[in-house]
Amino acid sequence: MKLKELLKILPDEADVTFEIVEETYPTGILAKEILATFPRAAKYEVTLLDAGISTYEGKDTPTLCIEVSNRN
């Protein structure tokens, strides 16, 4: 599945830990901001989609872990 297809079904306000394999470090971001921040990733293949927990200032927040790659 391509990233742009996945983002169509996610809520805009979903908390996401997003990474482009071998290009970026994992970063916390809202689903609606991913393509604005990483436009080149729209056609990248989703290689990982998993549930996770992000901890910030001692508070745990559910997050989606999304990893994409431009390799086939």
Buried (B, 14 or more C-beta within 10 A) or exposed (E): EBBEEBBEEBEEEBBBBBBBBEEEEBEEBBBBEBBEEBEEBBEBBBBEEEEBEBEEEEEEEEBBBBBBBEEE
